[in-house]
Amino acid sequence: MESMLAAAFGDPSCRGFMRIAASVAVPGFVKEASAEAGDVRYYSSDIFGDPARRKYPLNNRANTWLSREYFGQDRHMYDQGVAGAIGGRIEKAASYWGLEPSKRLETPEGEYHTVRGMQGEETVLETKVADQGHYKAAAEYLVASKASLTYDIRRSFARGLLAAPAHMRAELPAATQAYLEKAAGFGMGTRPAVNKAIMARVANVHTAYPELSAMLVKAAQALRGTPVTPQVLHKVAGMLDIVDRSTQLHRYYDKGHTTPEEAVYTILSKDAETVKAEAVRLATGDLISKSALLNRKEAVDRFFEEYMGEVPYSSGDEMVAVVGTLPRQDASALMDSVGLAGV
């Protein structure tokens, strides 16, 4: 999907596609479109809705559907006459391919849960989950977009989905549910699995990137005496994601190359549920162990006294609840002050 959107629509980050997916129901034939079908670099300008700029390809059914939606977002940037001509070409192609009008999704007006994909402090993706249908669509999008999203974005988006209220969460296929939990970091890790994940990258890059291969081998050696903690797994997965993206291995996530999170995390349902029940999700996107918070209650108390001038709770349970509501900046300051690490 990533290469199709990049080549055909100049949308390598899939942000435009996410805006489309948040407003209309994306048909299955669009989700399943192949990268090959999306390579329009060598096609004649005649197959584009905007021939002068070679935008909005109409060479197949999936691209025509996408062109109609992308143009709907861009129409305001064109003069009225030019927009009419482009729109006419797109609608003519839509008729040829037998496309039905897009089904608009209702914008949640009542209760909803916001899910964000974060790259550092920047929100790259954002969608609102109001019911099980929205939840399922967002989960399917994440699985289908592994290659186009960085590890940090996948992790924060998956955590946001799994933090949705129970009545909004849909029952997903086992493979999809397992991927969500691995992407979120809810799992165990073993030293053999970590070593295998690193050495798989070495095998793929040692010829073309010998220096990078040597660095990976050193990283594997450095991990030999290190306990395999959630923090270590997170750092290893992040490192492997950088390797994959810098060497273009991420383009093969849907062709057999395993994502870092799928390689380093092992999911046992009991373990995942224990971690989720034991965790507090901060506005930073980090998950903090409730036990760790309670064990550092005196330090947390001092933080509130010094940073905010008061202790706004009277018990450990209330403290945990208050910490979970802190704004991003305050939550980050708490983590630095108390010396907490995400699970």
Helices and strands as residue ranges (DSSP letters): H 2-9, H 15-23, H 28-31, G 36-38, G 45-47, E 48-50, E 55-57, H 61-74, G 75-77, H 80-96, E 113-119, E 122-129, H 132-144, H 151-162, G 166-168, H 174-184, H 191-205, H 210-222, H 230-246, G 249-255, H 260-264, H 269-277, E 279-281, E 287-289, H 290-295, H 297-308, H 316-323, H 328-338
